[in-house]
Structures are given as structure tokens and as C-alpha cells.
Amino acid sequence: MSLMYCPNCKKETNATRRICVKALPYKGLPLKVAQKYDYCDECGEYIFDEELDKENWEKVEQEYQRRTKCDSLRQYLKRH
């Protein structure tokens, strides 16, 4: 729990961080990635956090790179 500004409540409130697994389309691939989001404890609305958003997208990029390397290796092995 941390103190954050909630644009819905228009004040500083406690926020709880939750981990959600979401399927996101990224560069043509559906990727399931666990991502962190902050929610206002008073109204329950999502609170945007730029640093957390950046961290979440880095996880998506890492999963994409992992998947494409793995897929490339499989394709290579099938051909040889």
C-alpha cells in the first residue's frame, strides 16, 4: 500500500498494487504477461504510474524477445 494521487477522488489516497496476467497483442503476437497496476483504495479506480507503466512494457518486450528467439530456434531446427 502506498500514498498516491487519485484523479477520480481528486486527492491523495492509499493505493494497492495488484498483479494481473493479461493477454496483450504486441507486434502481431498475443503475449500473456504478469503486470503490476495500482488501484485507489477508496474508489477502486486504476491509478496511472509512469514508472510502473514503463516497467510493464519492458516485461512485454522481454517476453516478445523470448518468444521470438524460441520460435526462431524451433523453425531453424525443423529445417535442419
HELIX and SHEET records of a PDB file:
HELIX    1   1 GLU A   50  ARG A   79  1                                  30    
SHEET    1   A 4 SER A   2  CYS A   6  0                                        
SHEET    2   A 4 LYS A  11  TYR A  26 -1                                        
SHEET    3   A 4 LEU A  29  CYS A  40 -1                                        
SHEET    4   A 4 TYR A  46  ILE A  47 -1                                        
END                                                                             
